């Protein structure tokens, strides 16, 4: 309860960090089945960054940040949200927001 009140106070003053941001559940969708049919996970928020993983239609992700049309997500087997924060065996990276719903 004390932590919650502190976060509310800091948010009111505009002093919270991105650590206090809440994540939300989303799913990968809208991929072209006749194209690559995967969503590239990248090291940074643009196509210029290296791709190091792929997500597929229907996979659950937790969106925790954004930069323009890019979303920073946590995902993976064992990954879950605990009071809006990712926990468990999460992987993370940047994906294009046009395919996260």
N, C-alpha and C positions, 0 to 999 in steps of 0.2 A: 504494500500500500504506500509506503514511504517513497519507493522508487517511482510509482505511478504519479504521485503528487509532484515529485521533483521534475519528471518529464513534462507534466502539464505546465508547471511554472516556467520551465526553460522554454517550452514551445511558445508560451505567451510572450516571453521576452525575445523570442527569435534566436535562442542560443543553442538549439539542439543540433546534434551532428547527424550525419547520414546513418550512423549506427542505430539511432533511435527510430529510423524509418521502418514502417511496417511493410511486410511483404504480402502479396496476395497470390492466390492460386490462379493459374491460367493453363491453357492447353494449346499445343501446337496444332495448327490447322490451316487450310487454304493452300496447301502445297500442290504443285502441278504434278499429277500422277504420270504425265507423259514426259516430264522433265527429269531433274535429278531426284525429285520426291524426298528430299531431306532438307532440314534447316541447319545451316552451318553455325557452329558455335565458335566464336572468335575471341582473340585475346583483347580486343578493344572495340569501341563503338564505330566501326566503319568496315567496309569491304576490303580496305587496304591492310587490315590486320590479319595475321596468320590464323587459318582455320585449324583447330585441333580436335574437334569432335563434331558429331552430327546428332540431330534430334529428328524424330519421325512423327507423322500425323497421329494425334491422339495422346502423345506423351504429356504428362503433367510437369509443369514448371512452376517455380515461385518467382514472380517478378518483384525485384527489390530496389531497382533504380532505373533511370532512363536518361538518355542523351539524344535529343531529337527523336528520330524514328527508331532508335536502337534501345533494347531492353537488357538490363543485367539480370540474369536468371540463375537460380540454383535448381538443380535437378539430380535425378539418379535414384537408384534403388536404395531404400533406407532413409531417404531425405524426407523430412517433414517440418511443419511449422509448429513452433512452441511460442505462444503469445506473440505471433506475427514475425518471429525470427526463425531462420532456417537452422535445423539441427540434424544430427545423424550423419550418414555417409553421403554428404552432398558434394557434387561437382558444381562448378560455376563458370560463367562466361557471358559474352555478349551475343545477342541474336537480333535479327531484324524484327521490329515490332509488327510488321505487316502480317506475320504468320503466327502471332501469339494472341489467343482470344480468351 
